[in-house]
Amino acid sequence: MSTSLHNYVNGVWQPLPGVETLPVVDPATAERLAAVPLSDAAAVDAAVTAASKAFPGWRRTPPTERIQYLFTLKGLLERNFDDLAATITRECGKTLAEAGGELRRAIENVEVAAGIPTMMMGAVVEDIASGIDELMIRQPLGVVAIITPFNFPAMIPFWFIPYALACGNTVVLKPSEKTPMTMGKTFELIEQLKLPAGVINMVHGGRGAVEALVDHPAVRAVSLVGSSPVAREVYARAAARGKRAQCQGGAKNPIVILPDADMEMTTRIAADSAFGCAGQRCLAASVAITVGDAAKEFVERIADAAASRRVGNGLEQGIEMGPVISPESRGRIEQLIGVGEASGGRVLVDGRQARGSGAGNFVKPTVLQDVPASSELARTEIFGPVLTVNRVETLEEAIALVNGSAYGNMACLFTGSGLAARRFRYEAEVGNVGINVGVAAPMAFFPFSGWKESFFGDLHAQGRDAVDFYTDKKIVVERWPQEWSRRF
């Protein structure tokens, strides 16, 4: 039987009787797992109000004390690792190995944020003029809103939460209504931390909850990951209200394969990038650009890799790829494959009308060749296990294709040439570059970068960017005249 999820506000779980709910469904089996409430503006206001009241006391808590909660949280996450990973798989569809990898990245951000006493340090210069000193100190913003997507229900919230808390802010999180159970279990662990009431809160909901959070006058900053249209809209809405915002958008990530690449390694890495997590990640490869003679061998190998990938319920042994998140997503992906085919692309491996174990939302790995640049498929973020393969003659042409995209999240190059690699990393107009790496996901102490339509804002998630985002810099200029000291 499915359970009804509750908001977590002011240190207690709060049911929302009478509000509309949505089902949370296992995408591999179509089993109903839970009912998630769609919080209204009043419920959002209750959470923001609680966070506002908690802020003065939390900001006065020394950073060395704030991070003790993070140390405890890391231990709780480690001890509950398997249960959390299984929850990710059940509600999101990815394999257990993928869920475990995601959760490990979440924990890494907790570890990095525990260094806040050092990362949050300011600067001092004595005697900028005779007897005058100048200081730069960092202070927390206040209440911050965090809005996260379905595809990484554990990792992405932890791009933001540990840093926001460690810097002295209070938090209202709205997880995706499609995958809310992972954060529900996580907040059961957070409850054990005995944080002051209101320091961290969670509201469930959809678009209405997002708008209420972004519009709320007490919310100082907004962190969001979503599609590019949503990221652009939220960024504009927050900016219009004078709020700080970091909004990660979508992607159309290219990988470039040179003739001197190790084809066995390249194929394995490219297949994991394109088809891992069923292609539902913002760093999934969706376009392979082969250069010169690389085309023939790579096309044959990637087609074999796609056709042989085992698809099914991510909880089962040996499964390499799970379902996509919903029937609507499956239908959209299959429709886009048809668009690519109708526009002249050759379907080498067709994953449409797939059936896994159960009545789930399965789309098998799909490979298309020579999809015209004018096709909707070539321009659209698919967010599914679909890879298009195109051929050019030179690295210059490949870089031109990379830079011609409206997106700029990631681009990867496979080569044995250091010179080619240096040129690619220098000229590629993207925020994350991989060299012989298929998913250029930054470690927690580096920013998760993104350019062009893939990111709206100035400061990214993770690491020092997160500290800069969640703090205001204050400049203090001090003079203590010598004659004043004679009074004491």
PLY file of the C-alpha trace (Angstrom):
ply
format ascii 1.0
element vertex 488
property float x
property float y
property float z
element edge 487
property int vertex1
property int vertex2
end_header
0.00 0.00 0.00
1.31 3.45 -0.86
2.06 6.01 1.83
1.11 9.67 2.03
4.11 11.97 2.16
4.26 14.96 4.50
6.04 18.30 4.52
8.79 18.84 7.08
8.38 22.30 8.62
9.78 23.82 11.80
11.23 20.50 12.91
8.03 18.45 12.62
6.25 16.43 9.94
3.12 18.18 8.74
0.37 16.43 6.76
-1.62 18.49 4.28
-5.18 17.18 4.46
-7.47 18.22 1.66
-4.83 19.28 -0.86
-4.44 17.69 -4.26
-1.99 14.79 -4.46
-0.11 13.00 -7.22
0.90 9.35 -7.28
4.57 8.39 -7.04
4.98 5.41 -9.35
7.78 2.88 -9.75
8.77 3.43 -13.40
9.86 -0.20 -13.78
6.71 -1.89 -12.49
3.99 0.81 -12.54
3.43 0.10 -8.81
2.07 3.04 -6.86
4.57 3.79 -4.12
3.24 6.92 -2.43
1.02 9.97 -2.72
2.78 13.33 -2.78
0.87 16.49 -1.77
0.91 19.59 -3.94
1.59 22.31 -1.39
-0.29 25.56 -1.82
1.04 29.06 -1.15
-0.02 28.87 2.50
2.01 25.71 3.07
5.02 27.28 1.39
4.62 30.41 3.51
4.59 28.31 6.68
7.93 26.78 5.72
9.54 30.09 4.75
8.24 31.72 7.94
9.75 28.93 10.02
13.07 29.35 8.21
12.96 33.11 8.71
12.42 32.78 12.45
15.24 30.25 12.73
17.76 32.33 10.80
18.93 34.82 13.50
19.88 32.04 15.90
21.41 29.82 13.22
23.62 32.58 11.78
24.97 33.24 15.27
25.89 29.58 15.68
29.66 29.36 15.10
30.65 27.60 11.86
32.65 25.08 13.88
29.40 24.08 15.61
27.31 24.12 12.41
29.57 21.60 10.73
29.19 19.12 13.60
25.70 18.45 12.27
27.25 17.65 8.87
29.67 15.17 10.41
26.73 13.41 12.06
24.73 13.54 8.82
27.56 11.88 6.89
27.53 9.00 9.35
23.76 8.60 9.06
23.92 8.61 5.26
26.70 6.00 5.29
24.79 3.71 7.67
21.61 3.99 5.62
23.35 3.86 2.24
21.75 0.67 0.92
18.21 1.65 1.92
18.55 5.08 0.32
20.02 3.62 -2.87
17.15 1.14 -3.15
14.66 3.99 -2.69
16.33 5.94 -5.51
16.05 2.89 -7.77
12.42 2.25 -6.91
11.17 5.75 -7.58
13.64 6.87 -10.26
14.30 3.64 -12.17
18.09 3.68 -12.37
20.13 0.62 -11.46
21.34 0.03 -7.93
24.91 0.68 -9.03
23.88 4.03 -10.54
21.88 4.90 -7.42
24.87 4.10 -5.24
27.12 6.27 -7.38
24.67 9.15 -7.06
24.46 8.80 -3.31
28.25 8.72 -3.02
28.41 12.08 -4.82
25.84 13.46 -2.36
27.97 12.39 0.60
31.08 13.95 -0.98
29.33 17.33 -0.90
28.63 16.91 2.81
32.34 16.21 3.31
33.44 19.28 1.36
30.93 21.57 3.09
32.36 20.47 6.44
35.37 22.60 5.51
33.32 25.80 5.78
35.41 27.28 8.65
38.25 27.54 6.13
36.24 28.07 2.93
34.24 30.92 4.46
37.28 32.90 5.56
37.47 36.54 4.60
40.52 38.79 4.09
42.27 41.59 5.97
44.72 44.27 4.88
46.24 46.44 7.57
47.19 50.06 7.03
45.44 50.73 3.76
46.10 54.26 4.98
47.84 55.34 8.12
46.09 53.65 11.05
43.24 52.31 8.89
42.55 48.62 8.29
40.17 47.03 5.79
38.40 43.70 6.18
36.23 41.54 3.96
33.92 39.19 5.86
31.29 36.76 4.65
27.83 36.66 6.13
24.91 34.32 5.34
22.03 35.57 3.19
19.02 34.32 5.13
16.36 31.96 3.78
17.32 30.10 0.61
15.03 28.02 -1.62
16.30 24.84 -3.27
14.29 23.30 -6.13
15.52 19.97 -7.51
14.63 17.59 -10.39
13.62 13.94 -10.56
16.70 12.41 -12.16
19.11 12.66 -9.19
16.83 12.80 -6.15
19.74 12.43 -3.68
22.78 14.01 -5.32
21.38 17.29 -6.61
19.78 18.43 -3.32
23.21 17.90 -1.77
24.83 20.18 -4.32
23.17 22.90 -2.26
21.93 21.86 1.21
25.27 21.29 3.03
26.81 24.55 1.80
23.72 26.64 2.51
23.49 25.29 6.07
27.20 25.43 6.82
27.34 29.06 5.66
24.63 29.93 8.20
21.54 30.10 6.01
18.22 28.41 6.62
16.70 26.23 3.92
13.41 25.35 2.26
13.76 22.42 -0.15
11.20 21.44 -2.77
12.14 18.06 -4.25
10.64 16.81 -7.49
7.08 15.62 -7.14
8.06 12.66 -9.36
10.73 11.36 -6.98
10.01 12.75 -3.51
10.59 9.60 -1.44
14.39 9.78 -1.37
14.36 13.17 0.30
11.55 11.98 2.55
13.84 9.24 3.87
16.78 11.65 4.00
14.79 14.11 6.12
13.98 11.28 8.52
17.74 11.09 9.02
18.06 14.88 9.20
15.39 14.85 11.92
17.80 12.77 14.02
20.35 15.60 13.90
18.21 17.68 16.28
18.89 20.87 14.34
17.15 23.96 15.74
13.54 24.00 14.54
13.09 25.74 11.22
16.72 25.60 10.10
15.86 23.11 7.34
12.39 22.54 5.90
10.86 20.58 3.02
7.69 21.25 1.07
6.30 18.96 -1.59
4.54 20.27 -4.65
4.60 21.24 -8.29
4.69 24.48 -10.24
2.54 26.33 -7.72
4.97 25.59 -4.90
7.91 26.69 -7.05
6.27 30.00 -7.89
5.33 30.61 -4.25
8.92 29.97 -3.16
10.48 32.17 -5.83
8.00 34.98 -5.18
8.15 34.89 -1.36
9.66 38.16 -0.09
11.60 36.42 2.69
13.47 34.11 0.28
16.84 35.68 -0.53
18.24 33.17 -3.02
17.04 30.38 -5.31
18.98 27.29 -6.40
17.32 25.25 -9.15
18.08 22.42 -11.56
15.60 21.73 -14.34
15.02 22.06 -18.05
16.33 25.16 -19.82
12.88 26.75 -20.26
12.16 26.29 -16.55
15.64 27.50 -15.54
15.29 30.59 -17.70
11.83 31.38 -16.32
12.82 30.91 -12.67
16.01 32.94 -13.13
14.07 35.82 -14.69
11.36 35.62 -12.05
13.88 35.64 -9.21
15.94 38.45 -10.74
12.85 40.59 -11.21
12.34 40.36 -7.45
15.94 41.21 -6.62
16.91 37.69 -5.58
20.14 35.85 -6.18
19.63 32.80 -8.45
21.61 29.89 -9.86
19.55 27.90 -12.36
21.02 24.86 -14.11
19.25 24.03 -17.37
19.27 21.32 -20.01
21.90 20.04 -22.39
22.71 18.46 -25.74
26.10 16.98 -24.95
28.44 16.06 -27.82
31.29 13.59 -27.74
33.97 13.83 -30.45
35.89 10.72 -31.52
39.20 11.09 -33.38
40.69 8.25 -35.48
43.51 7.71 -32.97
41.13 7.02 -30.07
41.21 3.63 -28.34
37.96 2.38 -29.86
37.26 -0.36 -27.34
37.60 2.01 -24.40
35.83 4.83 -26.22
32.83 2.67 -27.08
32.46 1.40 -23.54
32.68 4.90 -22.07
30.40 6.43 -24.73
27.75 3.75 -24.18
27.80 4.32 -20.42
27.50 8.07 -21.00
24.64 7.86 -23.51
22.65 5.01 -21.95
23.54 5.17 -18.25
20.61 6.29 -16.08
18.53 5.71 -19.25
20.01 8.90 -20.67
18.23 10.94 -17.99
21.10 13.06 -16.77
22.27 16.49 -17.75
25.72 15.11 -18.60
24.50 12.26 -20.83
26.12 12.11 -24.25
23.47 12.50 -26.93
25.53 13.37 -30.04
28.61 11.46 -31.23
30.73 13.31 -33.80
33.18 10.99 -35.52
36.15 12.54 -37.30
37.48 11.00 -40.53
38.20 7.28 -40.36
36.82 6.95 -36.83
33.30 6.63 -38.22
33.21 3.05 -39.45
34.65 1.27 -36.42
32.89 3.43 -33.84
29.47 3.10 -35.50
29.73 -0.69 -35.58
30.92 -0.90 -32.01
28.38 1.52 -30.51
25.53 -0.22 -32.33
26.61 -3.55 -30.85
26.94 -2.01 -27.40
23.46 -0.50 -27.63
21.82 -3.68 -28.89
23.41 -5.85 -26.19
22.71 -3.64 -23.17
20.48 -5.43 -20.66
17.36 -3.41 -19.85
14.98 -4.08 -16.97
14.16 -3.39 -13.34
17.18 -1.73 -11.74
16.73 -3.83 -8.59
17.50 -7.03 -10.52
20.97 -8.50 -10.82
22.80 -7.93 -14.11
20.55 -5.11 -15.33
22.55 -2.34 -17.02
19.78 0.18 -17.73
16.40 0.87 -16.19
13.24 2.58 -17.47
12.61 6.26 -18.12
10.63 8.14 -15.52
7.07 8.10 -16.90
4.83 6.94 -19.76
4.75 10.54 -20.97
8.54 10.63 -21.12
8.64 7.34 -22.99
6.11 8.62 -25.52
8.04 11.85 -26.05
11.33 10.00 -26.57
9.79 7.56 -29.05
8.16 10.45 -30.90
11.52 12.22 -31.21
13.15 9.05 -32.56
10.43 9.02 -35.21
11.13 12.65 -36.03
14.81 11.88 -36.51
14.00 8.97 -38.78
11.47 10.97 -40.80
14.01 13.76 -41.32
16.48 11.40 -42.96
18.33 9.76 -40.08
19.06 6.03 -40.26
17.92 4.03 -37.22
20.74 1.58 -36.55
19.38 0.30 -33.23
15.70 0.90 -32.46
14.67 0.98 -28.81
11.03 1.87 -29.34
8.22 -0.27 -27.98
10.62 -1.97 -25.59
9.45 -4.28 -22.86
11.42 -4.86 -19.71
10.50 -6.99 -16.73
7.07 -5.66 -15.84
4.79 -2.97 -17.18
7.33 -0.19 -16.92
8.39 2.77 -19.02
11.10 1.05 -21.02
12.91 2.55 -23.99
15.92 0.51 -25.06
19.18 2.10 -26.21
18.73 3.68 -29.63
21.33 4.75 -32.19
20.63 6.90 -35.25
23.12 7.92 -37.92
23.32 11.04 -40.07
20.43 12.95 -38.53
20.33 16.33 -40.32
21.28 19.35 -38.24
17.92 20.87 -39.14
16.00 18.01 -37.51
14.16 18.63 -34.26
15.92 15.57 -32.85
19.34 17.17 -33.48
18.38 20.34 -31.56
16.25 18.97 -28.73
17.37 17.63 -25.37
16.04 14.09 -25.56
16.59 13.05 -21.92
16.46 9.42 -22.91
18.77 6.60 -24.12
19.19 7.94 -27.66
22.52 8.65 -29.37
22.86 10.23 -32.80
26.10 9.69 -34.75
27.40 12.10 -37.37
30.65 12.27 -39.35
32.94 15.19 -40.15
36.39 15.30 -41.73
38.37 17.48 -39.31
38.65 18.43 -35.67
37.92 22.03 -36.72
34.55 20.96 -38.09
33.81 18.99 -34.94
34.60 21.95 -32.68
32.40 24.15 -34.87
29.50 21.73 -34.35
30.11 21.69 -30.59
30.16 25.48 -30.41
27.16 25.85 -32.72
24.85 24.32 -30.11
22.59 26.51 -28.03
23.64 24.47 -25.01
26.99 24.43 -23.24
26.91 21.90 -20.44
29.51 19.33 -21.50
31.61 18.17 -24.44
34.07 15.27 -24.52
36.94 14.32 -26.80
38.39 10.85 -27.31
41.93 10.86 -28.63
45.51 9.80 -28.02
46.83 13.24 -29.00
47.74 15.71 -26.28
47.84 18.51 -28.84
44.29 17.77 -30.01
43.12 17.50 -26.41
44.62 20.86 -25.48
43.04 22.55 -28.48
39.66 21.01 -27.69
39.62 22.04 -24.04
40.78 25.53 -25.05
38.19 26.10 -27.79
35.11 24.11 -26.71
32.43 26.54 -25.52
31.07 24.43 -22.67
31.37 24.49 -18.91
32.50 20.88 -18.39
35.07 19.23 -20.68
36.00 15.57 -20.74
39.13 14.14 -22.33
38.73 10.37 -22.76
35.95 10.71 -20.17
32.29 10.30 -21.08
30.66 12.00 -18.09
32.74 15.01 -17.02
31.05 15.34 -13.63
33.07 17.63 -11.33
34.07 16.44 -7.90
32.37 18.22 -5.02
35.25 20.66 -4.52
34.90 21.95 -8.10
31.88 23.90 -9.43
29.36 22.07 -11.58
29.78 24.40 -14.51
27.55 25.11 -17.48
27.43 27.73 -20.21
24.94 29.31 -22.59
21.41 27.84 -22.40
22.60 25.24 -19.90
23.02 27.68 -17.02
21.47 30.95 -15.89
23.44 32.81 -13.25
27.02 33.58 -12.29
27.91 31.19 -9.46
27.50 27.45 -9.86
26.77 24.59 -7.47
29.37 22.92 -5.26
32.67 23.99 -3.75
33.79 27.60 -3.46
31.14 28.77 -5.92
28.53 27.54 -3.43
30.18 29.48 -0.61
30.21 32.64 -2.74
26.58 32.10 -3.71
25.29 31.51 -0.19
27.14 34.42 1.44
27.23 38.19 1.10
30.61 39.91 1.21
30.82 42.79 3.63
33.67 45.31 3.59
34.65 46.93 6.87
37.01 49.92 6.99
38.27 50.63 10.52
40.18 53.49 12.11
41.16 53.60 15.78
42.91 56.95 16.41
45.77 56.78 18.89
44.38 59.58 21.05
41.19 57.62 21.74
43.18 54.93 23.52
44.12 57.46 26.24
40.54 57.33 27.53
41.00 53.77 28.76
0 1
1 2
2 3
3 4
4 5
5 6
6 7
7 8
8 9
9 10
10 11
11 12
12 13
13 14
14 15
15 16
16 17
17 18
18 19
19 20
20 21
21 22
22 23
23 24
24 25
25 26
26 27
27 28
28 29
29 30
30 31
31 32
32 33
33 34
34 35
35 36
36 37
37 38
38 39
39 40
40 41
41 42
42 43
43 44
44 45
45 46
46 47
47 48
48 49
49 50
50 51
51 52
52 53
53 54
54 55
55 56
56 57
57 58
58 59
59 60
60 61
61 62
62 63
63 64
64 65
65 66
66 67
67 68
68 69
69 70
70 71
71 72
72 73
73 74
74 75
75 76
76 77
77 78
78 79
79 80
80 81
81 82
82 83
83 84
84 85
85 86
86 87
87 88
88 89
89 90
90 91
91 92
92 93
93 94
94 95
95 96
96 97
97 98
98 99
99 100
100 101
101 102
102 103
103 104
104 105
105 106
106 107
107 108
108 109
109 110
110 111
111 112
112 113
113 114
114 115
115 116
116 117
117 118
118 119
119 120
120 121
121 122
122 123
123 124
124 125
125 126
126 127
127 128
128 129
129 130
130 131
131 132
132 133
133 134
134 135
135 136
136 137
137 138
138 139
139 140
140 141
141 142
142 143
143 144
144 145
145 146
146 147
147 148
148 149
149 150
150 151
151 152
152 153
153 154
154 155
155 156
156 157
157 158
158 159
159 160
160 161
161 162
162 163
163 164
164 165
165 166
166 167
167 168
168 169
169 170
170 171
171 172
172 173
173 174
174 175
175 176
176 177
177 178
178 179
179 180
180 181
181 182
182 183
183 184
184 185
185 186
186 187
187 188
188 189
189 190
190 191
191 192
192 193
193 194
194 195
195 196
196 197
197 198
198 199
199 200
200 201
201 202
202 203
203 204
204 205
205 206
206 207
207 208
208 209
209 210
210 211
211 212
212 213
213 214
214 215
215 216
216 217
217 218
218 219
219 220
220 221
221 222
222 223
223 224
224 225
225 226
226 227
227 228
228 229
229 230
230 231
231 232
232 233
233 234
234 235
235 236
236 237
237 238
238 239
239 240
240 241
241 242
242 243
243 244
244 245
245 246
246 247
247 248
248 249
249 250
250 251
251 252
252 253
253 254
254 255
255 256
256 257
257 258
258 259
259 260
260 261
261 262
262 263
263 264
264 265
265 266
266 267
267 268
268 269
269 270
270 271
271 272
272 273
273 274
274 275
275 276
276 277
277 278
278 279
279 280
280 281
281 282
282 283
283 284
284 285
285 286
286 287
287 288
288 289
289 290
290 291
291 292
292 293
293 294
294 295
295 296
296 297
297 298
298 299
299 300
300 301
301 302
302 303
303 304
304 305
305 306
306 307
307 308
308 309
309 310
310 311
311 312
312 313
313 314
314 315
315 316
316 317
317 318
318 319
319 320
320 321
321 322
322 323
323 324
324 325
325 326
326 327
327 328
328 329
329 330
330 331
331 332
332 333
333 334
334 335
335 336
336 337
337 338
338 339
339 340
340 341
341 342
342 343
343 344
344 345
345 346
346 347
347 348
348 349
349 350
350 351
351 352
352 353
353 354
354 355
355 356
356 357
357 358
358 359
359 360
360 361
361 362
362 363
363 364
364 365
365 366
366 367
367 368
368 369
369 370
370 371
371 372
372 373
373 374
374 375
375 376
376 377
377 378
378 379
379 380
380 381
381 382
382 383
383 384
384 385
385 386
386 387
387 388
388 389
389 390
390 391
391 392
392 393
393 394
394 395
395 396
396 397
397 398
398 399
399 400
400 401
401 402
402 403
403 404
404 405
405 406
406 407
407 408
408 409
409 410
410 411
411 412
412 413
413 414
414 415
415 416
416 417
417 418
418 419
419 420
420 421
421 422
422 423
423 424
424 425
425 426
426 427
427 428
428 429
429 430
430 431
431 432
432 433
433 434
434 435
435 436
436 437
437 438
438 439
439 440
440 441
441 442
442 443
443 444
444 445
445 446
446 447
447 448
448 449
449 450
450 451
451 452
452 453
453 454
454 455
455 456
456 457
457 458
458 459
459 460
460 461
461 462
462 463
463 464
464 465
465 466
466 467
467 468
468 469
469 470
470 471
471 472
472 473
473 474
474 475
475 476
476 477
477 478
478 479
479 480
480 481
481 482
482 483
483 484
484 485
485 486
486 487
